[in-house]
Amino acid sequence: MKRPLDIMWRVDSLKFLLVFLSMVPTSAFQPGCDHSVVQQRCSSTKSRLRPNHIRCPSLFPLHSLMTHIESIAATAAHSWTVESTPFMEPDLAVKVEEKFRERADVIAFRVAGGRRLLPAESSDASPGEGRRSRFVVMHPDLGLDIGTAESESCSVIRVDNVDVAASTTFPNALAMIGVDLDNVGDIVVEDSGTVYLVVDPNVAKQCLRLLSKELVGVGINLSLCEDSEFMPQGKMQDMKLSKILERQMERKKYEQGYVQFG
């Protein structure tokens, strides 16, 4: 016959074992489970979910642009105002143009500035045609013609005596003086010392005052072209920033607490 003290010791031992088992994760008893791999996968998933505008830019730029343009169109229709979209490349402009064909509450003129034509079908502009363009949106009853719409939404700046070969690209120079490239149309290099660029009228004065400081040349002169002047033919500069400048701008946004959501 077992003594009461021996029975109590065994009961206490069994309780301790049950408590210990309840504290151990069940995955520890699963065969073939590499816990270092599981932990690595969890860390990778968390890093993908963490918002990061530097490494994870918006995955839906077209969707964001269309949403913005829908807002512009609604404002123009309800407020009877004249609104302008950002400048955009031909492939995006074609999609936006198709979207406006479905609307009857607004009209939209596609303009490039410099009294130039636009590509009929292809995304590549021929000599004398504009590549980057924007839309001027308004209520149909305002009666604004396309010529007036272009002159009020596009300013053409002529840059003389600039050393194009020695200077940074114009997109870099514009970004360095704080001009967003959404406000910039085509940049046309006529020759080694003369450049034309189309900008939003709201940033024209900023360009006239500051752009020469970021360029190389003797006696650089910037002037605003008249609405009646035709923008000449030439080689267009790609609307791209250098990798170094992109990183500097992204770092500045990050330091200012800027976060971009898709």
ZAMARGU-4260 file (C-alpha; in steps of 0.2 Angstrom, whole numbers, plus 5000, padded with zeros to 4 digits):
<rodrens>
0) 5000/5000/5000 | 5007/5017/4995 | 5009/5030/5007 | 4999/5047/5006 | 5015/5057/5005
5) 5021/5047/4990 | 5004/5049/4981 | 5005/5068/4984 | 5023/5069/4977 | 5017/5060/4961
10) 5002/5072/4959 | 5013/5087/4961 | 5025/5080/4948 | 5011/5077/4935 | 5004/5095/4938
15) 5022/5102/4935 | 5023/5092/4919 | 5006/5098/4912 | 5011/5116/4916 | 5028/5114/4907
20) 5020/5107/4891 | 5007/5121/4890 | 5021/5134/4889 | 5030/5125/4875 | 5025/5130/4857
25) 5017/5115/4848 | 5028/5119/4833 | 5043/5113/4843 | 5037/5095/4842 | 5034/5096/4823
30) 5047/5086/4813 | 5057/5094/4799 | 5052/5112/4804 | 5067/5124/4802 | 5063/5139/4814
35) 5076/5150/4807 | 5067/5149/4790 | 5050/5153/4797 | 5058/5168/4807 | 5066/5174/4790
40) 5050/5173/4781 | 5040/5182/4794 | 5053/5196/4794 | 5052/5197/4775 | 5033/5199/4775
45) 5034/5213/4788 | 5047/5222/4778 | 5035/5221/4762 | 5020/5227/4772 | 5030/5242/4779
50) 5026/5258/4769 | 5042/5264/4761 | 5041/5277/4747 | 5059/5276/4743 | 5060/5257/4738
55) 5042/5254/4735 | 5035/5268/4724 | 5016/5268/4719 | 5012/5252/4709 | 4997/5261/4701
60) 5003/5277/4693 | 4990/5277/4679 | 4976/5273/4692 | 4982/5288/4703 | 4983/5299/4688
65) 4966/5295/4682 | 4959/5298/4699 | 4967/5315/4699 | 4960/5319/4682 | 4942/5313/4687
70) 4944/5326/4702 | 4949/5340/4690 | 4935/5336/4678 | 4922/5336/4692 | 4928/5353/4698
75) 4928/5360/4680 | 4910/5354/4677 | 4902/5359/4694 | 4912/5376/4696 | 4913/5382/4678
80) 4931/5384/4680 | 4946/5380/4668 | 4957/5367/4675 | 4973/5359/4668 | 4981/5342/4671
85) 5000/5339/4673 | 5010/5337/4658 | 5012/5319/4652 | 5020/5307/4640 | 5010/5302/4624
90) 5006/5284/4630 | 4997/5291/4645 | 4989/5306/4635 | 4981/5294/4623 | 4972/5284/4638
95) 4967/5301/4646 | 4960/5307/4629 | 4949/5291/4627 | 4943/5294/4645 | 4937/5311/4641
100) 4928/5305/4625 | 4915/5297/4637 | 4911/5313/4646 | 4898/5325/4640 | 4899/5337/4655
105) 4916/5344/4651 | 4927/5346/4635 | 4946/5344/4636 | 4959/5351/4624 | 4975/5342/4623
110) 4989/5355/4620 | 5008/5354/4619 | 5013/5372/4619 | 5023/5382/4606 | 5009/5381/4593
115) 5014/5363/4588 | 5004/5348/4582 | 5002/5332/4592 | 5006/5314/4586 | 4991/5307/4577
120) 4993/5289/4583 | 5010/5283/4588 | 5018/5288/4604 | 5034/5295/4595 | 5033/5313/4590
125) 5038/5318/4572 | 5049/5334/4569 | 5038/5349/4573 | 5026/5339/4584 | 5025/5340/4603
130) 5028/5325/4613 | 5023/5329/4631 | 5006/5337/4632 | 4992/5342/4645 | 4974/5344/4645
135) 4964/5360/4648 | 4947/5355/4655 | 4932/5366/4656 | 4913/5366/4655 | 4907/5365/4637
140) 4897/5382/4638 | 4912/5392/4642 | 4916/5393/4624 | 4935/5393/4626 | 4945/5389/4609
145) 4960/5378/4609 | 4972/5392/4605 | 4967/5402/4620 | 4968/5386/4630 | 4985/5383/4625
150) 4992/5400/4628 | 4984/5401/4645 | 4991/5384/4651 | 5008/5383/4642 | 5022/5396/4642
155) 5037/5394/4631 | 5054/5400/4637 | 5069/5402/4626 | 5087/5400/4633 | 5101/5408/4624
160) 5120/5406/4626 | 5119/5390/4636 | 5133/5377/4634 | 5122/5362/4632 | 5136/5350/4632
165) 5144/5356/4648 | 5128/5359/4657 | 5118/5347/4667 | 5102/5341/4658 | 5087/5353/4659
170) 5076/5341/4669 | 5090/5340/4682 | 5092/5359/4682 | 5073/5362/4684 | 5072/5350/4698
175) 5086/5358/4707 | 5077/5375/4707 | 5061/5367/4714 | 5051/5365/4698 | 5041/5348/4698
180) 5043/5339/4681 | 5024/5338/4681 | 5024/5356/4677 | 5036/5354/4662 | 5032/5350/4644
185) 5045/5347/4630 | 5063/5353/4631 | 5069/5356/4614 | 5088/5358/4610 | 5088/5369/4594
190) 5107/5369/4593 | 5122/5369/4605 | 5118/5385/4613 | 5099/5387/4611 | 5085/5378/4620
195) 5067/5380/4621 | 5056/5373/4635 | 5037/5372/4639 | 5032/5375/4657 | 5016/5379/4667
200) 5014/5398/4667 | 5014/5397/4686 | 5032/5392/4687 | 5038/5403/4672 | 5044/5417/4683
205) 5053/5405/4694 | 5062/5397/4679 | 5067/5415/4672 | 5074/5420/4689 | 5083/5404/4694
210) 5087/5392/4680 | 5102/5401/4673 | 5111/5398/4690 | 5111/5379/4687 | 5117/5380/4669
215) 5134/5383/4661 | 5137/5397/4648 | 5143/5415/4646 | 5129/5428/4646 | 5115/5415/4648
220) 5098/5424/4644 | 5081/5417/4647 | 5066/5425/4639 | 5047/5422/4637 | 5041/5419/4619
225) 5026/5427/4612 | 5010/5416/4610 | 5011/5419/4591 | 5029/5411/4590 | 5031/5394/4583
230) 5043/5383/4594 | 5057/5377/4582 | 5062/5359/4579 | 5076/5351/4588 | 5081/5336/4598
235) 5071/5333/4614 | 5078/5329/4630 | 5071/5314/4640 | 5061/5319/4655 | 5072/5309/4667
240) 5082/5314/4682 | 5100/5307/4686 | 5101/5293/4699 | 5111/5304/4711 | 5098/5318/4710
245) 5084/5306/4712 | 5092/5298/4728 | 5095/5316/4735 | 5077/5321/4732 | 5070/5305/4740
250) 5081/5307/4755 | 5075/5325/4757 | 5057/5319/4756 | 5061/5305/4769 | 5069/5318/4781
255) 5053/5329/4779 | 5042/5314/4784 | 5035/5312/4767 | 5026/5296/4763 | 5018/5292/4746
260) 5003/5280/4746 | 4998/5270/4731
</rodrens>
